[in-house]
Amino acid sequence: MTRPVGNVRLKSARMAAGYLTQQAFAEALGVDVRQVRRWESDKPPWPHPDMQQRLTQLTGQDLEALGFVIPTGRDRPAAKRNVPVSPRGAAAHLPAVPSQSGAPMQPASVASDYESITRSHRHLYWSVAPATLHPAVRAHADLGCALLAETAGRTRHSVAAALAETWLLAGRIEFFDLREPDDAGPTLLRALQAAGEADDSLLGAAILAHSAFIPGWAGDHEKVVERIAAARTYARRGPASAELLAWLDAVEAECESRCGNTRTALHLIGHGEETLTHGSKYPTPEWMDWFTPVRLAAFKGNTQLKAGHLPQARTTLLDALDQMPTTEYKQRTVIYGDLAAVEAAAGQPEEACRYACLALDQLEITWYATGMERIREVRRALTPHQHDQCVRDLDERLYGWATTVSALSR
C-alpha cells in the first residue's frame, strides 16, 4: 500500500468543514484555487500570516494539525491560540512520517498489538459503561499518535487505520452515549485524518457518515447533504459492501427525518432494504459492527413514527424487537423508547409508560444517552396525562436523584 499523495490532513479538514471542492475552499479563503492545490500538495508551503488565521478559523484546527511544517527558526503562529479546543482536551496531532534519524523505529508487530486493543474496545463498547470506556479509548488514541511517530510503511498504515477506528469509537461514544456533539465533531475530524493517513476509503466513508449525525440532530440540512455526499463518494472508492451502502441510506434517512423530510427518509429506507436484498460480492468491514438488517428495521420504525404512520411503525418496531438479540441493550432501549412514543401519539398512555419503563430497565444495564433522550421525549408527549397514575409511576423512576441531576446539567 502506497502512502496517499498530498496533504491529506488539510484535505480531510476541508471536507469535514463542508468544503467538498478546492474551488469552494478557495472562495471562502479569498484566494486562487491554485493556492489551495499547493497547500494540499506533498510539500505544502507555509501560509502567509494573513492566511494562517483564516485557515484555522475555517477548519477549527491549527496549522500543524493541517499538515503544515513550521519553517526552521519561526515561532508558533499566534493564530494557534484562537483555535477552539474540546472541553476534554484536544487529541494529539498526527505526527509526520519519521525520518531515518528520528525516534527509534518500532517493530512490525506493534501494528497487530495496537489493532488487538482497538478490537477489544470495539467489543467492550456494547456492555461497558461509556463513562468508563471513553477515557481508555482516548488514551489508546494518544498511544496511536505516539506510535505513528515511530513507524513507517505498511506498519504505519496499519496503525493509522486502527487509530482511525479508535477515534471513530471515541466520537460515537461522545455523540450517542454521552450526548456531547461539540466534543464529537473534533474527534471525528481526527478520525478522518487518520483514515487519510491509512488511505482507507471505507473507514473515511463511515467517519463522514457519523459526522452527518451532528448537523442532522441540529436540523442543519445543508451540512447533512454535504457530508452524506462526501461519505458516498468515499464508499464508491472502497468498493463498499451492501451493508455499508444500506447503512448510509439509514443514516441519511435519520437525518432527513430530523430535518422534517419524512417522505425522502422513507424512500431512503426502502432503497436500503433493496440494497440488502440484492446483496454484494464485497465483504462488510470487520469494524462495522453497529448495523444489521434488524437495525435497519429499527431505523424504519422510527422514520414511520416521525411520519405519523403509527400502525406501521408499531408493527415494524415490534418485529425488530422480536429479532433483536436480548444482549443488544442499547438498541433495545431505543426501540422501547420508540414504541412508547408510538403509544403516546396514539393516545395510549398506559402502554406508553409500560414501554418507557422497559427502556429504563435496559438503561440500568447499560447507559445510553440517546435512549434516555427518547424516554424524555415520550414524557414530554405525556404531559396531557401527567396526573394519570401510570405517568406518576413513570416519573418515580425517571426522576431519581441521578437522572434529575443529569437532566438539569444539560
C-alpha positions in Angstrom: 0.0 0.0 0.0 1.4 3.4 -1.0 1.1 6.5 1.1 -1.7 8.8 -0.2 -0.5 11.6 -2.3 -0.8 15.2 -1.0 -1.6 16.8 2.3 -4.4 14.5 3.5 -4.7 16.4 6.8 -5.8 19.6 5.1 -8.0 17.7 2.6 -9.7 15.9 5.5 -10.2 19.1 7.5 -11.5 20.9 4.4 -14.1 18.1 3.7 -15.1 17.9 7.3 -15.7 21.7 7.4 -18.1 21.3 4.4 -15.9 22.5 1.6 -16.2 19.5 -0.8 -14.1 21.1 -3.6 -10.9 23.0 -3.6 -12.7 25.8 -5.5 -15.3 26.2 -2.7 -12.5 26.3 -0.1 -10.5 28.9 -2.2 -13.6 31.2 -2.4 -14.1 31.0 1.3 -10.5 31.9 1.9 -10.4 34.6 -0.8 -7.5 33.0 -2.7 -6.9 31.4 -6.1 -7.7 27.7 -6.3 -4.1 27.1 -7.3 -3.0 28.2 -3.8 -5.3 25.6 -2.3 -3.8 23.0 -4.6 -0.3 24.0 -3.4 -1.4 23.7 0.2 -2.8 20.2 -0.5 0.4 19.0 -2.2 3.0 16.7 -0.8 5.1 19.7 0.3 2.6 22.5 1.3 4.3 25.9 1.5 3.9 27.8 4.8 0.9 30.1 4.5 1.3 33.9 4.7 0.4 35.4 8.1 -2.9 36.8 6.8 -3.9 33.3 5.7 -2.9 31.5 8.8 -5.8 32.7 10.9 -8.3 32.2 8.0 -7.2 28.6 7.7 -7.6 27.9 11.4 -10.9 29.7 11.6 -12.5 27.8 8.7 -11.2 24.3 9.8 -11.1 24.6 13.5 -7.5 23.3 13.7 -4.1 24.8 14.0 -1.6 24.8 11.2 0.4 21.8 12.3 -2.8 19.7 12.5 -3.5 20.8 9.0 -0.2 19.3 7.7 2.0 22.4 7.6 5.5 22.3 8.9 6.7 25.4 10.7 9.8 26.7 8.9 13.0 26.5 10.9 13.6 29.4 13.2 10.0 30.6 13.3 7.8 30.7 16.4 4.5 29.0 16.5 1.9 31.3 15.0 -0.3 33.3 17.3 -3.4 32.1 15.4 -3.0 28.8 17.1 -4.2 30.2 20.4 -7.6 31.1 18.7 -8.4 27.6 17.7 -11.3 26.1 19.6 -10.3 23.3 22.0 -12.6 20.5 23.0 -13.5 20.6 26.7 -12.0 17.2 27.2 -8.7 18.4 25.6 -7.7 18.2 22.0 -6.1 14.9 20.9 -2.5 14.9 19.9 -1.7 15.9 16.3 -0.9 13.2 13.8 2.9 13.2 13.6 4.7 13.3 10.2 6.4 10.2 8.8 9.6 9.8 10.8 12.9 10.5 9.3 15.7 7.9 9.5 17.5 10.0 12.1 14.3 10.5 14.2 12.9 8.4 17.0 13.7 4.7 17.2 11.5 2.6 14.9 9.0 0.1 16.4 8.9 -3.5 15.1 6.2 -4.5 12.6 4.5 -6.5 15.4 3.4 -3.2 17.0 0.6 -2.8 14.4 -1.1 -6.1 15.3 -0.6 -5.4 19.0 -2.2 -2.0 18.7 -5.0 -3.4 16.5 -5.9 -6.1 19.1 -6.6 -3.4 21.7 -8.7 -1.5 19.2 -10.7 -4.6 18.5 -11.2 -5.2 22.2 -12.5 -1.7 22.7 -14.9 -2.3 19.9 -16.3 -5.3 21.6 -16.4 -3.7 25.1 -18.5 -0.8 23.7 -21.7 -2.9 23.8 -21.5 -3.6 27.5 -19.1 -1.3 29.4 -20.5 2.0 30.7 -19.5 4.8 28.3 -18.1 7.0 31.1 -15.7 4.1 32.0 -14.7 3.1 28.4 -14.3 6.6 26.9 -11.1 7.6 28.8 -9.5 4.3 27.9 -10.3 4.8 24.2 -9.0 8.3 24.2 -5.8 7.1 25.9 -5.5 4.4 23.3 -5.8 7.2 20.6 -2.9 9.1 22.2 -0.8 5.9 22.2 -1.6 5.5 18.5 -0.4 9.0 17.8 2.9 8.3 19.6 3.3 5.0 17.6 2.8 6.8 14.3 5.9 8.8 15.0 7.9 5.6 15.4 6.5 3.6 12.4 6.7 3.8 8.7 5.5 2.0 5.5 2.9 -0.8 5.9 3.2 -0.8 9.7 2.4 2.9 9.8 -0.6 2.4 7.6 -1.9 -0.4 9.8 -1.5 1.7 12.9 -3.2 4.7 11.3 -6.2 2.5 10.3 -6.6 1.2 13.9 -6.1 4.8 15.2 -8.9 6.0 12.8 -11.2 3.3 14.2 -10.3 4.2 17.7 -11.1 7.9 17.2 -14.3 6.9 15.4 -15.3 4.8 18.5 -14.5 7.8 20.8 -16.6 10.1 18.6 -19.5 7.6 18.7 -19.4 7.4 22.5 -19.3 11.2 22.7 -22.2 11.7 20.4 -24.6 8.8 21.1 -23.7 7.7 24.6 -22.7 10.9 26.3 -24.5 13.4 24.1 -21.6 15.7 23.7 -21.7 16.7 20.0 -19.3 19.6 20.5 -16.6 17.0 21.5 -17.6 14.5 18.9 -17.0 16.9 15.9 -13.3 17.4 16.5 -12.8 13.8 17.4 -14.4 12.6 14.2 -12.2 15.0 12.3 -9.1 13.4 13.9 -10.5 10.0 12.8 -10.9 11.2 9.2 -7.3 12.5 9.2 -6.0 9.1 10.5 -8.1 7.3 7.8 -6.5 9.5 5.3 -3.0 8.5 6.6 -4.1 4.9 6.2 -5.7 5.6 2.7 -8.8 3.7 3.9 -11.7 5.0 1.9 -14.3 2.8 3.6 -13.3 4.0 7.1 -13.4 7.5 5.7 -17.0 6.9 4.5 -18.0 5.6 7.9 -16.5 8.6 9.7 -18.1 11.1 7.3 -21.5 9.5 7.7 -21.2 9.6 11.5 -20.2 13.3 11.3 -23.5 13.9 9.4 -25.5 12.9 12.5 -24.2 16.1 14.2 -25.9 18.6 11.8 -28.8 16.1 11.4 -29.7 16.4 15.1 -29.4 20.1 14.8 -31.6 20.3 11.8 -28.9 21.7 9.5 -29.9 20.1 6.3 -27.3 21.8 4.1 -24.4 20.3 6.1 -26.1 16.9 6.2 -26.3 16.8 2.4 -22.6 17.8 2.1 -21.4 15.2 4.5 -23.5 12.4 3.1 -22.4 13.2 -0.4 -18.8 13.0 0.8 -19.4 9.7 2.6 -21.0 8.2 -0.6 -18.1 9.4 -2.6 -15.6 7.6 -0.3 -17.7 4.5 -0.3 -17.6 4.3 -4.1 -13.8 4.2 -3.9 -13.9 1.2 -1.5 -15.7 -0.6 -3.0 -18.4 -0.9 -0.4 -20.5 -3.9 0.8 -24.3 -3.9 0.6 -24.4 -3.5 4.4 -22.3 -0.3 4.3 -24.4 1.2 1.5 -27.6 0.3 3.2 -26.3 1.9 6.4 -25.5 5.1 4.5 -29.2 5.1 3.4 -30.3 4.6 7.0 -28.0 7.5 8.2 -29.3 9.8 5.6 -32.9 8.8 6.4 -32.4 9.5 10.1 -31.0 13.0 9.3 -33.7 13.7 6.7 -36.4 12.7 9.1 -35.0 15.0 11.8 -35.0 17.8 9.3 -38.7 17.2 8.6 -38.3 15.4 5.3 -40.0 12.1 6.2 -41.1 11.2 2.6 -37.5 11.4 1.5 -36.5 9.4 4.6 -39.0 6.6 3.9 -37.7 6.4 0.3 -34.1 6.1 1.5 -35.1 3.3 3.9 -36.8 1.4 1.1 -33.7 1.8 -1.0 -31.6 0.4 1.8 -33.9 -2.6 2.1 -33.5 -3.3 -1.7 -29.7 -3.0 -1.4 -29.6 -5.6 1.4 -31.9 -7.9 -0.6 -29.7 -7.8 -3.7 -26.5 -8.2 -1.6 -23.0 -7.6 -2.7 -19.8 -9.6 -3.5 -17.8 -7.3 -1.3 -17.4 -8.2 2.4 -18.5 -6.0 5.2 -15.6 -4.4 7.1 -14.9 -6.1 10.4 -15.2 -2.8 12.3 -18.7 -2.2 11.1 -20.5 -4.0 13.9 -23.2 -1.4 14.5 -25.5 -2.3 11.6 -27.6 -5.3 10.7 -30.9 -5.8 8.8 -32.7 -5.7 12.2 -31.1 -2.3 12.9 -32.3 -1.1 9.5 -35.8 -2.2 10.6 -35.4 -0.1 13.8 -34.4 2.9 11.6 -37.5 2.2 9.5 -39.8 2.1 12.5 -38.5 5.4 13.8 -39.0 7.0 10.4 -42.6 5.7 10.2 -43.2 7.1 13.7 -42.0 10.6 12.7 -44.1 10.4 9.5 -47.2 9.7 11.6 -47.7 6.2 10.3 -48.4 4.8 13.7 -49.8 1.3 12.9 -47.0 0.6 10.5 -44.4 1.9 13.0 -45.8 -0.3 15.8 -45.6 -3.4 13.6 -42.1 -2.6 12.3 -40.7 -1.9 15.8 -42.3 -5.0 17.4 -40.9 -7.2 14.6 -37.5 -5.6 15.1 -37.7 -6.2 18.8 -38.5 -9.8 18.3 -35.5 -10.3 16.1 -33.1 -8.2 18.3 -30.8 -10.3 20.5 -31.5 -9.8 24.2 -27.9 -8.7 24.7 -28.4 -5.6 22.4 -29.2 -3.4 25.4 -28.6 -0.1 23.8 -30.6 -0.7 20.7 -33.4 -2.3 22.7 -33.6 0.9 24.8 -34.1 2.9 21.6 -36.8 0.5 20.2 -38.7 0.5 23.5 -38.5 4.3 23.5 -39.9 4.5 20.0 -42.7 2.1 20.9 -43.5 4.3 23.9 -43.6 7.3 21.5 -46.0 5.4 19.2 -48.4 4.7 22.0 -48.2 8.2 23.4 -49.0 9.6 19.9 -51.9 7.0 19.7 -53.4 8.2 22.9 -52.5 5.1 24.9 -50.6 6.5 28.0 -50.6 3.2 29.9 -48.9 1.4 27.1 -46.5 4.3 26.5 -45.5 4.2 30.2 -45.0 0.4 30.1 -42.6 0.6 27.1 -40.8 3.6 28.7 -40.3 1.6 31.9 -38.9 -1.3 29.8 -36.5 1.2 28.2 -35.4 2.3 31.7 -34.8 -1.3 32.6 -32.3 -1.5 29.7 -30.6 1.7 30.7 -30.0 0.2 34.2 -27.9 -2.5 32.4 -26.0 -0.2 30.0 -26.3 3.6 30.0 -27.1 5.1 26.6 -27.8 8.9 26.4 -29.6 8.5 23.1 -32.0 6.1 24.7 -32.7 8.4 27.6 -33.3 11.2 25.1 -36.1 9.0 23.6 -37.7 8.5 27.0 -37.7 12.2 27.9 -39.4 12.9 24.5 -42.1 10.4 25.5 -42.5 12.0 28.9 -43.0 15.4 27.3 -45.6 13.9 24.9 -47.4 12.5 28.0 -47.9 16.0 29.6 -51.7 15.9 29.0 -51.8 12.7 31.0 -49.4 13.7 33.8 -52.0 13.2 36.5 -52.7 9.6 35.5 -51.2 7.1 37.9 -49.2 5.4 35.1 -47.4 8.6 34.3 -46.8 9.3 38.0 -45.3 5.9 38.3 -43.1 6.6 35.3 -42.0 9.8 37.0 -41.0 8.0 40.1 -38.5 6.0 38.0 -37.5 8.7 35.6 -36.7 11.4 38.2 -34.4 9.7 40.6 -31.5 11.7 42.1 -29.0 10.7 39.4 -31.3 11.2 36.4 -32.6 14.5 37.7 -29.1 15.9 38.3 -28.1 14.7 34.8 -31.2 16.4 33.2 -30.5 19.8 35.0 -26.9 19.7 33.9 -27.7 19.6 30.2 
